[in-house]
C-alpha cells in the first residue's frame, strides 16, 4: 500500500523486529492497554442484560483475557505485525438482540457464544485459502487505504469527545470534564515534544512513557478536584477466575443467529483491515499478501478463542497505531507484553478495576490526540496520490458517509431493519465500504489507465 519511493516522515525509535528491554516492553505494553477501552463493550452488554455484579465482573474479565490471547496470536504467530486486539463495537446490537431473543440475562449469552464460533471458522477458512489477500488487493489500493485510515481517525474523534468528555458522569460538571480532558491532552503533547526535543535516554523515556504520563497526570488532577475515588479499586479482589463456555455457560446453536454473525464478521474484518493499513502506514512497512491471509486466520482464531473464554469478538484496534506514532516504538515485543498484561487483567480483578477507574474525560483528552495522529497517517498516504476530481470524490464521499453514520438520529436508526442498524452503528465500516465502492464505480478520466495501474 505504501509508496516505496516516498520517505517516511515520522521517526521510529524501534521497528517491529527490534528488541527492547523487558522493562521498556512492559511499560509500553501497559501504555497500549491503558489507551484501549477494552472494558467498555462488555460493560455496555452487562448493563443492558442486567447481569449481576459478579457475572458482569466475570464477563469483563473474559473480554480482557480474549483480547490478550488475540493480541499474542496476531503479533507473535499469525500476522506478525504490531497489532493489538480488542472487543469490537460493531457486533453490539447483534449480541444484545440475540441474547434477548434467547431469554436475556446470563442464559442468553450461551446462544450468543454459539453464534460466534461458526462465523469465526469461516473467517479462518477465508484466510487459509488465500482468497482474502486477493479481495483486499482488488478493493483497497493506496487511495482507498489512505482514505480508510483518515476515516478511522476522524470517526473515532467524535467518540473520544462525546462519550468521554461532553457526556459528563456523576457529580462532574462540563467545565471540570473539559479541564481534565485538556490536562491529559496537553500532558501527552508536551511529553511527545520533550521526547523529540531531548534526543537522549531521558528524552526517549519521556516519549515512550507519554501516554502513561498523560493518564496518571490527568487522574491525579481529578483526585485533587475530588473527582476520583480509590474505593472501587480497594473493594476489588486481587484474583478471580473468568467464566468459560462449556463450563459456566451452556452453549446453544441457533441458525438465524449464526447467519447474522456471518455477515457481522465480514463487516468486522473490513474494519480490522483498515486498522492493519493504519499500522502499516505508521511503521512504513507494506503489508504482504501472506500477512493479509495470515491476518484473516489470526482474526478468526482470536474471535473463536474469545467465544470459548466467554468474551465478545475481538478485532485490531486503531488506537494502538496512534500510540505507536506518539511513542515511536513499534517493536512486536511491546505488543506481546501488552497481550500478557491483558491476559493478566483477565485474572487480576484489582488491576482491571484500577484501569476502569480512570476518569472518562482523562481518557477522552488522550484519545483525541491519538485520533489525530491516526488521521494524519492517512493524509501522509493521500499526499502521494494523484488527487484529481474523481479521487477527491473517492476520498470525500466516505468522510461524508462516516459522519452521516455518526450524526444520524438514533430514533431514525432504530426504525431501520436490524442489518442496517448494525452497519450504521460503525462509522468506520460505513466509511470503509463507501471508499471501496466509490473507487470501483466512479468512472475514470480518459487516459487514466496509468493511475489505475498505480492504484
LUMLUMBA-884559 format. One record per atom (N, C-alpha, C): residue in three letters; x negated, y negated, z negated. Coordinates in steps of 0.1 Angstrom, whole numbers, plus 5000, padded with zeros to 4 digits. Last residue first. Layout:
<recs>
alaXYZ/...
</recs>
This chain:
<recs>
unk502849755087/unk503749785076/unk503749925073/unk501449785111/unk500749755098/unk501549775086/unk503549845128/unk502549945125/unk501749915113/unk504749595128/unk505449715123/unk504549825120/unk502849435139/unk503149415125/unk503849535119/unk502949545164/unk501649545157/unk501949535142/unk505449485173/unk505149625171/unk503849635163/unk506649255181/unk506249265167/unk505849405164/unk507649195206/unk506149195205/unk505749215190/unk510549035193/unk509849095205/unk508349085203/unk511149085158/unk510948995170/unk510249075181/unk513349335146/unk512049275146/unk512049185159/unk516449345127/unk515649365140/unk514349285139/unk517049525097/unk516849395103/unk515949405116/unk516849785087/unk517949745096/unk517849615103/unk514649835071/unk514949925082/unk515949875092/unk514549625053/unk513349645062/unk513649745073/unk517049665040/unk516849545049/unk515649565058/unk516449905026/unk517449905036/unk517249785046/unk514449825008/unk514249935017/unk515249935029/unk515649614994/unk514449595002/unk514149695012/unk517849744982/unk518049634992/unk516849615001/unk516549914964/unk517349964975/unk517649864986/unk515449714947/unk514649814955/unk515349874966/unk517749584937/unk516749514945/unk515949604953/unk518949804924/unk519749734934/unk518749654943/unk516949864905/unk517349964915/unk518049894927/unk516849634890/unk515649674897/unk516049774908/unk519349614878/unk519049514888/unk517749554896/unk521449854869/unk520049834871/unk519749734882/unk524249854870/unk523649844857/unk522049834857/unk524949904895/unk524849764892/unk524349754878/unk524950194894/unk523950124902/unk523849974898/unk527050244876/unk525750294873/unk524650214881/unk529150134890/unk528850074877/unk527450124873/unk529250304912/unk528850164914/unk528550094901/unk530150534899/unk528850534905/unk528350394908/unk532750454889/unk531650484880/unk530250474887/unk534250174906/unk534050314904/unk532750344896/unk534949874886/unk534449944898/unk534350094895/unk535449734863/unk536649774871/unk536249864883/unk533049664852/unk533749774846/unk534949824854/unk532549444868/unk531749564870/unk532449684864/unk534349264857/unk534449304871/unk533749434874/unk533249234831/unk534649284833/unk534949334847/unk530749124836/unk530849264831/unk532249324833/unk529848954865/unk530748954853/unk530949104848/unk526448954875/unk527848994878/unk528649004865/unk523748904870/unk524748804866/unk526248834868/unk522349124879/unk522149074865/unk523248984861/unk523249164905/unk523449274895/unk523349224881/unk522248924915/unk523648944915/unk524049054905/unk519548954912/unk520148854904/unk521748874904/unk519249154932/unk518949184918/unk519549084908/unk520049014955/unk520849134951/unk520549164936/unk518148814957/unk519548774956/unk520348894950/unk515948984961/unk515948894949/unk517348854947/unk516549104986/unk516549184974/unk516549104961/unk516348865003/unk517548935001/unk517549024988/unk513548795004/unk514548714996/unk515848784994/unk512248995019/unk511748955005/unk512848884997/unk513648995042/unk513349125036/unk512949105021/unk513648725049/unk514848785045/unk514648925038/unk510948705055/unk511448625044/unk512848675039/unk510748865077/unk510048905065/unk510648825053/unk512048705096/unk512548835092/unk512048885079/unk510348485098/unk511748465093/unk512348605089/unk507148605085/unk508048535094/unk509448525089/unk504648655068/unk506048625063/unk506748535074/unk502548915068/unk503048815077/unk504448775074/unk501048955036/unk502049005046/unk502448885055/unk499548855016/unk498848905027/unk499748975038/unk501348784997/unk500548675003/unk499848725015/unk502349014987/unk503148944997/unk502348835004/unk500449074967/unk500549164978/unk501249084990/unk500848864949/unk499548884954/unk499548974967/unk503548904942/unk503148794950/unk501848804956/unk503249124924/unk503949134937/unk503649024947/unk501849004904/unk501149114911/unk501849134924/unk503748824895/unk502648774902/unk501848884909/unk505449004881/unk505948934893/unk504748884901/unk503749074860/unk504249174869/unk504649114882/unk503448834846/unk502248904852/unk502649004862/unk506148794838/unk505548704848/unk504248764854/unk506449004819/unk507249004832/unk506648914842/unk504648914799/unk504349034806/unk505149044820/unk506048694790/unk504748674796/unk504348794805/unk508348824779/unk508548724790/unk507148704798/unk507348974758/unk507849044770/unk507948954782/unk506748784739/unk505648854745/unk506048924758/unk509448694734/unk508448604739/unk507248674745/unk510648944726/unk511148874738/unk510048774743/unk509349004702/unk509249094714/unk509549024726/unk510348794687/unk508948804689/unk508648894701/unk513148834688/unk512548714695/unk511048724697/unk513349084673/unk513649084687/unk513048954694/unk510849164648/unk512049084652/unk512149074668/unk510149504642/unk509549374647/unk510749294652/unk511249744634/unk511549624626/unk510949494631/unk510249934651/unk511649894653/unk511949764645/unk507749964639/unk507849914652/unk509249854655/unk508550074614/unk507749954615/unk507849884628/unk509750314622/unk510650214616/unk509850074616/unk507650454631/unk508550414641/unk509550304635/unk506450494605/unk505750414616/unk506750364626/unk508350654592/unk507950514587/unk507250434597/unk508550894607/unk509650804605/unk509250664601/unk506751064627/unk506450974616/unk507550874615/unk507451214649/unk507451284636/unk507251184624/unk507251044670/unk508351144670/unk508451224657/unk504850924667/unk506050854662/unk507350944662/unk503251114680/unk503151094665/unk504451024660/unk504051054706/unk504351184700/unk504251184685/unk502950794708/unk504350814709/unk504850954704/unk500250854705/unk500850774695/unk502450794695/unk499851004728/unk499651074715/unk500350994704/unk500250804747/unk501150924747/unk501050994733/unk498150644741/unk499550594740/unk500550704739/unk496050814749/unk496250774735/unk497550714732/unk496650814776/unk496750944769/unk496850914754/unk496050544780/unk497450594782/unk497650734776/unk493350534776/unk494250454768/unk495650504769/unk492350704796/unk492250744782/unk493150664773/unk492650564819/unk493650664816/unk493550714802/unk492050214818/unk491550344816/unk492650444812/unk492449954823/unk493350044830/unk492850184828/unk492249634809/unk491849774807/unk492849874813/unk493149384809/unk492149414818/unk491649554817/unk495349274795/unk494149324787/unk492949344796/unk497149194815/unk496749104804/unk495449144798/unk497349414832/unk496949284838/unk496449194827/unk498349604813/unk497049624820/unk496549494825/unk500849484808/unk499849484798/unk498449514803/unk502049524833/unk501849384829/unk500749384818/unk502349794832/unk501549734843/unk501149594839/unk504149814811/unk502749854809/unk501849814820/unk506549744822/unk505949664812/unk504449694810/unk507449954838/unk506749844845/unk506049754835/unk507250294831/unk507650164825/unk506750054832/unk508650584846/unk507550494844/unk507950354840/unk511050754824/unk510550714837/unk509350614835/unk513151004810/unk512050904809/unk511550874823/unk516451084798/unk515451084809/unk514450974808/unk516551134762/unk517151094775/unk516051094786/unk516051424741/unk515851284744/unk516551264758/unk515751694732/unk516851614727/unk516751464730/unk513851844743/unk513551794730/unk514551704724/unk514951894768/unk514752004759/unk514451964745/unk514951644781/unk516251704778/unk516051814767/unk512151604783/unk513051504775/unk514351574771/unk511551804801/unk511051814787/unk511851724778/unk512751684824/unk513151814819/unk512751834804/unk511351444826/unk512751444823/unk513251574818/unk508751554831/unk508951464820/unk510451454816/unk509151694855/unk508751764843/unk509051684830/unk509851484872/unk510851584870/unk510451664857/unk507451334871/unk508751274867/unk509751374864/unk505651524882/unk505551474868/unk506751414863/unk506651534908/unk506651654899/unk506551614885/unk506151274915/unk507551324915/unk507651444907/unk503351274914/unk504151184905/unk505551234904/unk502751444934/unk502451494920/unk503251404910/unk503451284955/unk504151404953/unk503951464939/unk501751064951/unk503151044951/unk503951174949/unk499251194952/unk499651134939/unk501151104939/unk499151264979/unk499151364969/unk499651314955/unk499051014991/unk500251094993/unk500351204983/unk497750764968/unk497650864978/unk498950944980/unk497850424962/unk498450554958/unk498350644970/unk495050204959/unk496150254967/unk496550394962/unk494249994934/unk493950134938/unk495150184946/unk494349774917/unk493749764930/unk493249894935/unk495749764894/unk494449824893/unk493749824906/unk498049624903/unk497249574892/unk495849634891/unk499049794923/unk498649654926/unk497749594916/unk499650024909/unk498650034919/unk498149894923/unk501649924892/unk500449964886/unk499349974897/unk503549884912/unk503149774904/unk501849804897/unk503850144922/unk503250044931/unk502849914923/unk505150254900/unk503850304904/unk503150204913/unk507550104899/unk506550094888/unk505250144892/unk508750194922/unk508450054921/unk507350034910/unk509250454914/unk508250434925/unk507850284925/unk511150424895/unk509850454890/unk508750434901/unk513450374911/unk512950274901/unk511450304898/unk513650614924/unk513450494932/unk512850384923/unk514250774902/unk512950794909/unk512650684918/unk516850684896/unk515750674887/unk514350684893/unk518250764919/unk518050624916/unk516950594906/unk518051034916/unk517450974928/unk517350824926/unk519351074891/unk517951094892/unk517351034905/unk522051024899/unk521350934890/unk519850944891/unk522551244915/unk522551114921/unk521751014912/unk522351434894/unk521551454906/unk521451314913/unk524351354876/unk522951324873/unk521951354885/unk526651444889/unk526451304886/unk525051274884/unk526251714889/unk526251644902/unk526051494900/unk526551764861/unk525251794868/unk525151714881/unk529151694857/unk528151614850/unk526751644857/unk530551884873/unk530651744876/unk529551654869/unk529652124859/unk529252094873/unk529451944876/unk528152154828/unk529352104835/unk528952064849/unk526852344802/unk526652304816/unk528052274822/unk525552294769/unk526652324778/unk526452274792/unk523752394740/unk523652354754/unk524952394762/unk523952264708/unk524452374716/unk524452324731/unk521052154690/unk522152114699/unk522652244707/unk519152284676/unk520052194668/unk521252154677/unk518352464696/unk518152494681/unk519152414673/unk519052374720/unk519052514718/unk518852564704/unk517052084716/unk518152154723/unk517952304722/unk516151964683/unk515752024696/unk517052084702/unk515451684663/unk516351794666/unk516151834680/unk512351604646/unk513451574656/unk514251704658/unk511451584612/unk511451664624/unk512551624633/unk509451344594/unk510751404597/unk510651484610/unk507551164571/unk507551274580/unk508951334582/unk508150944555/unk506950944562/unk506951054573/unk511450774556/unk510550884552/unk509250884560/unk512150424549/unk511950534559/unk511050644554/unk512050224531/unk513050324529/unk512850444539/unk510050054541/unk509850114528/unk510850234526/unk511349964564/unk510050044565/unk509850114552/unk513449824554/unk513749934563/unk512550024564/unk512149624539/unk512949724533/unk513249844541/unk510749404548/unk510049534548/unk510849644543/unk512149164570/unk512249234558/unk511449364559/unk512148834583/unk511648974584/unk511649034571/unk512748574578/unk513548644589/unk513048784591/unk511348394563/unk512448474557/unk513248544566/unk509248274574/unk510548204576/unk511748274569/unk507348454570/unk507248334563/unk508548254564/unk508248644589/unk508248684575/unk508148554566/unk507748514613/unk509148544609/unk509248574594/unk504948504611/unk505648384611/unk507148404607/unk504448784614/unk504048704601/unk504748574600/unk505448824640/unk506048884629/unk505748814615/unk503548674655/unk504948634655/unk505748694644/unk501248824649/unk501348684645/unk502748634645/unk501849074659/unk501649064645/unk501748914641/unk502249004687/unk503349074679/unk503149054664/unk499748884694/unk501048814696/unk502148874687/unk497949094687/unk497748954681/unk499148884682/unk498749294705/unk498949314690/unk498849174683/unk498149164729/unk499549204726/unk499749224711/unk495249134727/unk496149024728/unk497649054725/unk493149304725/unk494049304714/unk495149194715/unk491649244748/unk492349384747/unk493249394735/unk490748984740/unk491649014752/unk492349144751/unk489249034718/unk490448944717/unk491348964728/unk487349194728/unk488249254718/unk489449164716/unk486049024745/unk486749134751/unk487749194741/unk484948834727/unk485948794736/unk486748904742/unk483048994713/unk484248944706/unk485348904716/unk481349054737/unk482049164729/unk483249104721/unk482048804762/unk481148884754/unk481948984746/unk483148574775/unk482848694782/unk481748774775/unk485448374767/unk484248434760/unk483948564766/unk487548344785/unk486548234783/unk485348284777/unk489148564783/unk488448534796/unk487348434795/unk489848544757/unk489148664761/unk488448644774/unk491248304757/unk490048314749/unk489148434754/unk493448384773/unk492448284778/unk491148284770/unk494748574757/unk494248614770/unk493148514775/unk495248424734/unk494348534733/unk493848574747/unk497048244746/unk495848194740/unk494848304739/unk499148414753/unk498448344763/unk497148294758/unk499948514728/unk499548604738/unk498748534749/unk500748274715/unk499648354709/unk499048454720/unk502848204731/unk501648114730/unk500448194725/unk504648414725/unk504248394739/unk502948304739/unk505048394698/unk504448514703/unk503948494717/unk506248134697/unk505048174689/unk504248294695/unk508548154712/unk507448064717/unk506148104710/unk509948324696/unk509648364709/unk508448284714/unk510248164673/unk509548294672/unk509048344686/unk511747954684/unk510447924678/unk509648054677/unk514048084692/unk513248014702/unk511847994696/unk515048154667/unk514748254676/unk513848204687/unk515547904655/unk514547994649/unk514048104659/unk517547814673/unk516347744672/unk515147824666/unk519548004667/unk518948004680/unk517647924680/unk519048164635/unk519648064644/unk518948064657/unk519548474618/unk518648394626/unk519448294635/unk521048654604/unk521148514600/unk520248424607/unk521648874631/unk521648854616/unk521848704613/unk520348754662/unk520748864653/unk520748824639/unk521048594694/unk520448594680/unk521148704672/unk520148604724/unk521148674717/unk520648694702/unk517848474733/unk519148394732/unk520248464724/unk515948694729/unk515748554724/unk517048484722/unk516748944739/unk515848934727/unk515648794721/unk518548924760/unk518749024750/unk517849004737/unk517448694774/unk518848704770/unk519048804758/unk514648744779/unk515148614773/unk516548634767/unk514449004789/unk513548954778/unk514048834771/unk516348994809/unk516549084798/unk515649034786/unk515148804827/unk516448774820/unk516748864808/unk512848964834/unk512648844827/unk514048804820/unk513349184850/unk513149214836/unk513149084828/unk513549064875/unk514749134869/unk514549154854/unk510948974880/unk511948884879/unk513248944873/unk509449224881/unk509149124871/unk510249024869/unk510949364902/unk510749424888/unk510449314878/unk510549194923/unk511849214918/unk511849274904/unk507849234928/unk508349104924/unk509649114918/unk507849504935/unk507149464923/unk507649324918/unk509449494958/unk509949574946/unk509149524934/unk507749344974/unk509049284971/unk509549364958/unk505549514978/unk505349384971/unk506649324966/unk506949724992/unk506349744979/unk506049624971/unk507749595015/unk508749645006/unk508149664992/unk505349525026/unk506249425024/unk507349465014/unk503949785028/unk503549685019/unk504549575016/unk506750035029/unk505549975034/unk505149855025/unk508750255020/unk508050155012/unk506750115018/unk509850445037/unk510750345031/unk510050235024/unk507750605045/unk508750555055/unk509450435050/unk506550675022/unk505750605032/unk506650545043/unk508650815009/unk508150685003/unk507450605014/unk508951045025/unk510150955022/unk509650815018/unk506451155021/unk506951115035/unk508051015034/unk506451214994/unk505551104999/unk505951065013/unk508451414993/unk508651284986/unk507751174992/unk507851655005/unk508751565011/unk508851425005/unk506351844992/unk505651734999/unk506551645006/unk507452024975/unk507552054989/unk506851954998/unk507051914950/unk506252034953/unk506352064968/unk508951704949/unk507551674949/unk506751794954/unk511351844950/unk511151744960/unk509651704961/unk511151994927/unk511152064940/unk510851964951/unk511451794907/unk510251874908/unk510051944922/unk514151734913/unk513051634914/unk511651694916/unk515351964905/unk515451924919/unk514351824922/unk514951964877/unk514352074886/unk514352034901/unk516551754870/unk515051744868/unk514351854876/unk519051854874/unk518551744882/unk517051734882/unk519152064854/unk519152094868/unk518651984877/unk518951894829/unk517951994833/unk518052024848/unk521151724824/unk519851664827/unk518951764833/unk523351864816/unk523451804829/unk522051754834/unk522651944791/unk522952054801/unk522951994815/unk522651704778/unk521451774780/unk521551884790/unk525451654778/unk524551564785/unk523251634788/unk526451864763/unk526851864777/unk525851764785/unk525351784738/unk525051914744/unk525351924759/unk526651544731/unk525251544736/unk524851674742/unk529051604719/unk529051564733/unk527651564739/unk528451644692/unk528751764700/unk528651724715/unk528151384682/unk526951474682/unk527251584692/unk530551194701/unk529751224690/unk528551314692/unk532651354727/unk532051244720/unk531151294708/unk533851534744/unk534351524730/unk533751424721/unk533051504769/unk532851634762/unk533251634748/unk533451244775/unk534351344782/unk534251484775/unk531351134760/unk532751114756/unk533751214762/unk529151224776/unk529251264762/unk530751244757/unk529651104801/unk529651254799/unk529851294785/unk529450834793/unk530750884800/unk530751034798/unk526850814784/unk527950784775/unk529250844780/unk525450884807/unk525250954795/unk526450944785/unk526150684825/unk526550824828/unk526450904815/unk525150444813/unk526550464815/unk526950604817/unk522250514813/unk523050484800/unk524550514802/unk520550564834/unk521550664831/unk522450634819/unk518850314834/unk519850344844/unk520850454840/unk516950284815/unk518250224812/unk519350274822/unk514750554805/unk515350464815/unk516650414811/unk512250584781/unk513550604784/unk514150504794/unk508850604796/unk509850564785/unk511250584790/unk505450654802/unk506850694804/unk507650654792/unk502850484818/unk503450524805/unk504950554808/unk499950534837/unk501450514837/unk501950564824/unk497250534853/unk497650484840/unk499150444840/unk497350854870/unk497250714870/unk497650654857/unk497951124875/unk496551084871/unk496350934874/unk500251274881/unk499851164889/unk498451114887/unk499451514862/unk500151504874/unk499751394883/unk497651494839/unk497751614847/unk498351584861/unk497551244825/unk496451344824/unk496451454834/unk499851104831/unk498551044832/unk497451144832/unk502051274830/unk501851194842/unk500351154843/unk501751404804/unk501951484817/unk501551404829/unk501751174787/unk500551264789/unk500651354801/unk504351074791/unk503150994794/unk501851084796/unk505851294782/unk505951254796/unk504751164800/unk505251294755/unk504851414763/unk504851374777/unk506251034748/unk504851074746/unk504451184755/unk508951054754/unk508150954761/unk506650984759/unk509751264736/unk509851284750/unk508951184758/unk509251124711/unk508551254714/unk508551274729/unk511050914713/unk509650884712/unk508851014716/unk513451074714/unk513050994725/unk511650954725/unk513451184688/unk513251274700/unk512951194712/unk513850954673/unk512551024672/unk512351114684/unk516550904680/unk515550804683/unk514150874683/unk517751134669/unk517851104683/unk516751004688/unk517151094642/unk516651204648/unk516651194664/unk518750864637/unk517250864635/unk516550974642/unk521250974642/unk520750864650/unk519250854649/unk521551164622/unk521551204636/unk520951094645/unk521450984599/unk520451094601/unk520351144615/unk523750824604/unk522350764603/unk521250864605/unk525850974629/unk525450944615/unk524050884615/unk527050814659/unk526250914652/unk525950874638/unk528750664677/unk528950664663/unk528350784655/unk528150634703/unk528650764699/unk528950774685/unk526950384702/unk528150394710/unk528850524706/unk524650434686/unk525650344681/unk527050364688/unk523250604703/unk523650654690/unk524750564684/unk522850434725/unk523650564727/unk524150604713/unk521250234714/unk522450204720/unk523350324721/unk519050394706/unk519750324696/unk521150284701/unk517950494730/unk518650584721/unk519450514710/unk517150224740/unk518150314747/unk518750414738/unk515250134721/unk516550054724/unk517550144730/unk512850254716/unk513950284707/unk515250224711/unk511050144734/unk511450284735/unk512650314727/unk510049904747/unk511249904738/unk511850054738/unk506549844745/unk507649924751/unk508849924741/unk504549734732/unk505149654742/unk506349724749/unk503749934715/unk504449814709/unk505049724720/unk502450094733/unk503650144727/unk504450024721/unk500249934740/unk501249974750/unk502550024744/unk499049924715/unk499549804721/unk500549834732/unk498250184712/unk499250134703/unk499850004708/unk496250184732/unk497450274733/unk498550224724/unk494450004720/unk495149974733/unk496350054735/unk493650164698/unk494250024696/unk495049984709/unk492650394710/unk493750404701/unk494450264699/unk490550294726/unk491650364732/unk492850374723/unk488950194706/unk489550104716/unk490750164722/unk488250424692/unk488950324685/unk489550224695/unk486950574712/unk488150624707/unk488950514700/unk485850384741/unk485650444728/unk486950484722/unk486550484775/unk486450384764/unk486250454751/unk485650554808/unk485850604794/unk485650484785/unk487350514839/unk486350474830/unk486650524816/unk489350564857/unk488450674853/unk487350634843/unk490650304859/unk491350424855/unk490450534850/unk488350054846/unk489150104856/unk489750244852/unk488049774825/unk487849924826/unk488849974836/unk488449514830/unk487249544822/unk486949694823/unk489349354860/unk489549464851/unk488249494843/unk490749074871/unk489549114866/unk489749224856/unk492348984903/unk492248994889/unk490949044884/unk492248994930/unk491948864924/unk491948874909/unk490649214953/unk491549204942/unk491149074934/unk490349134987/unk489749154974/unk490749134963/unk491449315014/unk491749205006/unk491149224992/unk491249535030/unk490349425033/unk490549305024/unk493149715022/unk491749745018/unk490749625021/unk496149625008/unk495249595020/unk493849615016/unk498049884993/unk497249764992/unk496449745005/unk499250125000/unk500050005000/unk499249885000/
</recs>
